[in-house]
Amino acid sequence: GTEGLVRGRRVLNTGAPITVPVGRATLGRIMNVLGEPIDERGEIKTDHYLPIHRDAPALVDLATGQEILATGIKVVDLL
């Protein structure tokens, strides 16, 4: 984390990008901008991490299915 980071403090550049956990283990979880869980449900158990700065997937690689997503909010579901 960045706790204790203040102006003038010595730091070490690891050369590694900031990464966050991804995949099924992150569904329903709340994380800060560094990918650390802040929902008091413990650590996120995954081996799959991706950098926060990377190219977007190609348009042909994205799912384009047409399915109804019911939110349970009547005003939204009627749109």
Order of alpha helices (4+ residues) and beta strands (2+ residues): beta-beta-alpha
